[in-house]
Amino acid sequence: MNNFMKNKLRNFLFLIFTLVSVYFSGCAVVQQIDRERLADPNMIFDENPIEQGVQNHYLYIREGSQGADGAKSGGCGCG
């Protein structure tokens, strides 16, 4: 093999190794006991999601607009 083919093979193997490393670094098995920590209330974005839903509903009624949360309603407040 000439020098060009060796470099090409080395680059190809490096690329394959890098892609496999990146692919498997994202895989993780979460044990049952660790799921408790992931479901901690501190991990929730909204402190009170029900209150946030109520505030969004009032906003839609006031503005007569519809949000992107899947609710079906007009601006009359009947939905």
DSSP file (Angstrom, degrees, kcal/mol; ACC not computed):
  #  RESIDUE AA STRUCTURE BP1 BP2  ACC     N-H-->O    O-->H-N    N-H-->O    O-->H-N    TCO  KAPPA ALPHA  PHI   PSI    X-CA   Y-CA   Z-CA
    1    1 A M              0   0    0      0, 0.0     2,-0.1     0, 0.0     0, 0.0   0.000 360.0 360.0 360.0 138.3    0.0    0.0    0.0
    2    2 A N     >  -     0   0    0      1,-0.1     4,-1.8     4,-0.0     5,-0.2  -0.323 360.0 -99.5 -84.0 174.5    1.3    3.4   -0.8
    3    3 A N  H  > S+     0   0    0      1,-0.2     4,-2.2     2,-0.2     5,-0.2   0.847 119.9  56.5 -63.9 -37.3    1.3    6.3    1.6
    4    4 A F  H  > S+     0   0    0      1,-0.2     4,-2.1     2,-0.2    -1,-0.2   0.916 108.1  47.0 -63.6 -43.4   -1.9    7.9    0.2
    5    5 A M  H  > S+     0   0    0      2,-0.2     4,-2.6     1,-0.2    -1,-0.2   0.864 110.2  53.3 -67.8 -36.4   -3.9    4.7    0.8
    6    6 A K  H  X S+     0   0    0     -4,-1.8     4,-2.6     2,-0.2    -1,-0.2   0.921 110.6  46.6 -64.3 -43.4   -2.6    4.3    4.3
    7    7 A N  H  X S+     0   0    0     -4,-2.2     4,-2.5     2,-0.2    -2,-0.2   0.894 112.7  50.1 -65.0 -39.4   -3.6    7.9    5.2
    8    8 A K  H  X S+     0   0    0     -4,-2.1     4,-2.2     2,-0.2    -2,-0.2   0.917 112.6  46.3 -66.0 -43.1   -7.0    7.4    3.6
    9    9 A L  H  X S+     0   0    0     -4,-2.6     4,-2.6     2,-0.2     5,-0.2   0.908 112.6  50.4 -65.0 -42.4   -7.6    4.1    5.6
   10   10 A R  H  X S+     0   0    0     -4,-2.6     4,-2.2     2,-0.2    -2,-0.2   0.906 111.7  47.9 -62.9 -42.2   -6.4    5.7    8.8
   11   11 A N  H  X S+     0   0    0     -4,-2.5     4,-2.3     2,-0.2    -1,-0.2   0.892 111.8  50.4 -65.3 -39.4   -8.8    8.7    8.3
   12   12 A F  H  X S+     0   0    0     -4,-2.2     4,-2.5     2,-0.2    -2,-0.2   0.931 111.7  46.7 -65.0 -45.5  -11.6    6.3    7.5
   13   13 A L  H  X S+     0   0    0     -4,-2.6     4,-2.7     1,-0.2    -2,-0.2   0.882 111.5  51.8 -64.5 -38.2  -11.0    4.3   10.7
   14   14 A F  H  X S+     0   0    0     -4,-2.2     4,-2.4    -5,-0.2    -1,-0.2   0.909 110.2  49.3 -63.1 -41.5  -10.7    7.4   12.8
   15   15 A L  H  X S+     0   0    0     -4,-2.3     4,-2.6     2,-0.2    -2,-0.2   0.925 112.2  47.3 -63.9 -45.4  -14.1    8.6   11.4
   16   16 A I  H  X S+     0   0    0     -4,-2.5     4,-2.5     1,-0.2     5,-0.2   0.928 112.6  49.3 -62.1 -45.5  -15.7    5.3   12.1
   17   17 A F  H  X S+     0   0    0     -4,-2.7     4,-2.3     1,-0.2    -2,-0.2   0.907 112.3  48.6 -59.9 -43.0  -14.3    5.2   15.6
   18   18 A T  H  X S+     0   0    0     -4,-2.4     4,-2.4     2,-0.2     5,-0.2   0.922 112.2  47.8 -65.0 -45.0  -15.4    8.8   16.3
   19   19 A L  H  X S+     0   0    0     -4,-2.6     4,-2.4     1,-0.2    -2,-0.2   0.905 112.9  47.9 -64.6 -41.4  -19.0    8.1   15.0
   20   20 A V  H  X S+     0   0    0     -4,-2.5     4,-2.4    -5,-0.2    -1,-0.2   0.903 111.8  50.9 -65.7 -40.5  -19.3    5.0   17.1
   21   21 A S  H  X S+     0   0    0     -4,-2.3     4,-1.3    -5,-0.2    -2,-0.2   0.914 112.3  45.8 -63.1 -43.1  -18.0    6.7   20.2
   22   22 A V  H  X S+     0   0    0     -4,-2.4     4,-0.8     2,-0.2    -2,-0.2   0.903 112.3  52.0 -66.5 -41.1  -20.5    9.6   19.8
   23   23 A Y  H >< S+     0   0    0     -4,-2.4     3,-0.6     1,-0.2     4,-0.3   0.931 114.3  40.8 -62.5 -46.8  -23.4    7.2   19.1
   24   24 A F  H >< S+     0   0    0     -4,-2.4     3,-0.6     1,-0.2    -1,-0.2   0.658 102.5  68.8 -80.5 -14.8  -22.8    5.1   22.2
   25   25 A S  H 3< S+     0   0    0     -4,-1.3    -1,-0.2     1,-0.2    -2,-0.2   0.773  97.8  53.8 -73.1 -23.3  -22.0    8.0   24.5
   26   26 A G  T << S+     0   0    0     -4,-0.8     2,-0.4    -3,-0.6    -1,-0.2   0.583  89.4  93.2 -84.8 -10.3  -25.7    9.1   24.3
   27   27 A C    <   +     0   0    0     -3,-0.6     2,-0.3    -4,-0.3    -3,-0.0  -0.706  50.2 162.4 -87.3 129.3  -27.0    5.7   25.3
   28   28 A A        -     0   0    0     -2,-0.4     2,-0.6     2,-0.0    -3,-0.0  -0.991  32.3-143.5-147.4 138.9  -27.7    5.3   29.0
   29   29 A V        -     0   0    0     -2,-0.3     2,-0.6     0, 0.0    -2,-0.0  -0.910  20.3-149.7-100.9 120.7  -29.7    2.9   31.1
   30   30 A V        -     0   0    0     -2,-0.6     5,-0.1     2,-0.0    -2,-0.0  -0.815  13.6-134.7 -95.3 121.4  -31.3    4.7   34.0
   31   31 A Q    >>  -     0   0    0     -2,-0.6     4,-1.2     1,-0.1     3,-0.6  -0.324  22.2-111.0 -71.0 156.6  -31.8    2.4   37.0
   32   32 A Q  H 3> S+     0   0    0      1,-0.3     4,-0.6     2,-0.2     3,-0.4   0.866 117.7  52.3 -57.7 -39.6  -35.1    2.5   38.9
   33   33 A I  H 34 S+     0   0    0      1,-0.2     4,-0.5     2,-0.2     3,-0.4   0.802 107.2  52.9 -70.6 -27.7  -33.6    4.1   41.9
   34   34 A D  H <> S+     0   0    0     -3,-0.6     4,-1.4     1,-0.2     3,-0.5   0.726  94.2  70.6 -78.8 -21.6  -32.0    6.9   39.8
   35   35 A R  H  X S+     0   0    0     -4,-1.2     4,-1.6    -3,-0.4    -1,-0.2   0.786  88.3  64.7 -65.9 -26.2  -35.4    7.7   38.2
   36   36 A E  H  < S+     0   0    0     -4,-0.6    -1,-0.2    -3,-0.4    -2,-0.2   0.906 102.8  47.2 -62.8 -40.5  -36.6    9.1   41.5
   37   37 A R  H >4 S+     0   0    0     -4,-0.5     3,-1.1    -3,-0.5    -1,-0.2   0.862 110.2  52.3 -69.0 -35.1  -33.9   11.9   41.3
   38   38 A L  H 3< S+     0   0    0     -4,-1.4    -1,-0.2     1,-0.3    -2,-0.2   0.781 107.3  53.0 -71.9 -25.7  -34.8   12.7   37.7
   39   39 A A  T 3< S+     0   0    0     -4,-1.6    -1,-0.3    -5,-0.1    -2,-0.2   0.205  80.6 135.6 -92.5  15.6  -38.5   13.1   38.7
   40   40 A D    X   -     0   0    0     -3,-1.1     3,-2.3     1,-0.1     4,-0.2  -0.345  66.7-121.6 -63.1 141.8  -37.6   15.5   41.4
   41   41 A P  G >  S+     0   0    0      0, 0.0     3,-1.4     0, 0.0    -1,-0.1   0.747 110.3  69.1 -58.1 -23.0  -39.9   18.6   41.5
   42   42 A N  G 3  S+     0   0    0      1,-0.3    -2,-0.1     3,-0.0    -3,-0.0   0.718  91.1  61.9 -67.2 -18.3  -36.9   20.8   41.0
   43   43 A M  G <  S+     0   0    0     -3,-2.3     2,-0.3    -6,-0.1    -1,-0.3   0.523  81.0 103.0 -84.6  -5.0  -36.6   19.4   37.5
   44   44 A I    <   -     0   0    0     -3,-1.4    -5,-0.0    -4,-0.2     4,-0.0  -0.613  63.1-150.1 -82.2 135.1  -40.0   20.9   36.5
   45   45 A F  S    S+     0   0    0     -2,-0.3     2,-0.4     1,-0.1    -1,-0.1   0.952  84.4  51.4 -69.7 -50.2  -39.9   24.0   34.4
   46   46 A D  S    S-     0   0    0      1,-0.2    -1,-0.1     0, 0.0    -2,-0.0  -0.755  74.1-148.4 -91.1 132.5  -43.1   25.5   35.6
   47   47 A E  S    S+     0   0    0     -2,-0.4    -1,-0.2     1,-0.3    -3,-0.1   0.904  95.7  16.4 -66.1 -39.3  -43.5   25.7   39.3
   48   48 A N     >  -     0   0    0      1,-0.1     4,-2.0    -3,-0.1    -1,-0.3  -0.831  69.0-175.2-134.1  95.0  -47.2   25.2   39.1
   49   49 A P  H  > S+     0   0    0      0, 0.0     4,-1.9     0, 0.0     5,-0.1   0.803  84.6  56.0 -65.4 -28.5  -48.3   23.8   35.7
   50   50 A I  H  > S+     0   0    0      2,-0.2     4,-2.1     1,-0.2     5,-0.2   0.931 108.2  47.6 -67.8 -43.9  -52.0   24.1   36.5
   51   51 A E  H  > S+     0   0    0      1,-0.2     4,-2.5     2,-0.2    -1,-0.2   0.885 109.9  53.4 -62.6 -38.5  -51.7   27.8   37.3
   52   52 A Q  H  X S+     0   0    0     -4,-2.0     4,-2.3     1,-0.2    -1,-0.2   0.896 108.0  50.8 -63.6 -39.5  -49.7   28.3   34.1
   53   53 A G  H  X S+     0   0    0     -4,-1.9     4,-2.0     2,-0.2    -2,-0.2   0.891 110.1  49.3 -64.3 -39.8  -52.6   26.6   32.1
   54   54 A V  H  X S+     0   0    0     -4,-2.1     4,-2.3     2,-0.2    -2,-0.2   0.922 110.6  50.2 -65.1 -44.1  -55.1   28.9   33.7
   55   55 A Q  H  X S+     0   0    0     -4,-2.5     4,-2.1     1,-0.2    -2,-0.2   0.898 110.2  50.4 -61.9 -40.3  -53.1   31.9   32.9
   56   56 A N  H  X S+     0   0    0     -4,-2.3     4,-2.3     2,-0.2    -1,-0.2   0.895 108.8  52.5 -63.5 -39.6  -52.7   30.8   29.3
   57   57 A H  H  X S+     0   0    0     -4,-2.0     4,-2.1     1,-0.2    -2,-0.2   0.930 110.0  47.7 -62.8 -45.6  -56.5   30.3   29.1
   58   58 A Y  H  X S+     0   0    0     -4,-2.3     4,-2.6     1,-0.2    -1,-0.2   0.890 110.6  52.8 -61.7 -39.4  -57.2   33.8   30.4
   59   59 A L  H  X S+     0   0    0     -4,-2.1     4,-2.4     1,-0.2     6,-0.3   0.911 108.8  49.2 -62.9 -42.4  -54.6   35.2   27.9
   60   60 A Y  H  X>S+     0   0    0     -4,-2.3     4,-1.4     1,-0.2     5,-0.9   0.885 112.3  48.5 -65.0 -38.2  -56.3   33.5   25.0
   61   61 A I  H  <5S+     0   0    0     -4,-2.1    -2,-0.2     2,-0.2    -1,-0.2   0.935 113.5  46.7 -67.4 -45.3  -59.7   34.8   26.1
   62   62 A R  H  <5S+     0   0    0     -4,-2.6    -2,-0.2     1,-0.2    -1,-0.2   0.921 120.9  35.9 -62.6 -45.4  -58.5   38.4   26.5
   63   63 A E  H  <5S-     0   0    0     -4,-2.4    -1,-0.2    -5,-0.2    -2,-0.2   0.619  98.3-130.5 -88.1 -12.1  -56.6   38.5   23.2
   64   64 A G  T  <5 +     0   0    0     -4,-1.4    11,-0.3     1,-0.3     2,-0.2   0.794  67.9 125.0  67.5  25.8  -59.0   36.4   21.1
   65   65 A S      < -     0   0    0     -5,-0.9     2,-0.4    -6,-0.3    -1,-0.3  -0.635  58.1-127.3-113.7 171.7  -56.0   34.4   20.0
   66   66 A Q        -     0   0    0     -2,-0.2     2,-0.1    -3,-0.1     6,-0.1  -0.979  18.7-144.3-124.0 132.1  -55.2   30.8   20.0
   67   67 A G        -     0   0    0     -2,-0.4     3,-0.4   -11,-0.1     4,-0.0  -0.228  26.7-108.3 -84.9 178.9  -52.0   29.3   21.4
   68   68 A A  S    S+     0   0    0      1,-0.2    -1,-0.1     2,-0.1    -2,-0.0  -0.090  90.2  99.8 -99.5  33.4  -50.0   26.4   20.2
   69   69 A D  S    S-     0   0    0      2,-0.1    -1,-0.2     0, 0.0    -2,-0.0   0.357  98.0-104.7-103.3   7.0  -51.0   24.1   23.0
   70   70 A G  S    S+     0   0    0     -3,-0.4     2,-0.2     1,-0.3    -2,-0.1   0.434  71.1 141.6  91.6  -0.9  -53.7   22.1   21.3
   71   71 A A        -     0   0    0     -4,-0.0     2,-0.7     1,-0.0    -1,-0.3  -0.531  43.7-142.7 -76.3 142.1  -56.7   23.8   22.9
   72   72 A K        +     0   0    0     -2,-0.2     2,-0.3     7,-0.2    -1,-0.0  -0.911  47.2 119.3-108.0 112.3  -59.7   24.4   20.7
   73   73 A S        -     0   0    0     -2,-0.7     2,-0.1     5,-0.0    -2,-0.0  -0.981  48.2-133.8-165.8 154.0  -61.4   27.6   21.5
   74   74 A G    >   -     0   0    0     -2,-0.3     3,-0.7    -8,-0.0     5,-0.3  -0.270  46.0 -89.8 -96.9-167.7  -62.4   31.0   20.1
   75   75 A G  T 3  S+     0   0    0    -11,-0.3   -11,-0.2     1,-0.2   -10,-0.1   0.444 109.6  83.7 -84.5   0.4  -62.0   34.4   21.7
   76   76 A C  T 3  S-     0   0    0    -12,-0.1    -1,-0.2     1,-0.1   -15,-0.1   0.660  97.4-123.1 -80.4 -14.9  -65.4   34.2   23.4
   77   77 A G  S <  S+     0   0    0     -3,-0.7    -2,-0.1   -17,-0.1   -16,-0.1   0.579  78.3 118.6  86.5  10.1  -64.2   32.1   26.4
   78   78 A C              0   0    0      1,-0.2    -3,-0.1   -17,-0.0    -5,-0.0   0.504 360.0 360.0 -87.5  -3.2  -66.7   29.3   25.8
   79   79 A G              0   0    0     -5,-0.3    -1,-0.2    -8,-0.0    -7,-0.2   0.436 360.0 360.0-106.3 360.0  -64.0   26.6   25.2
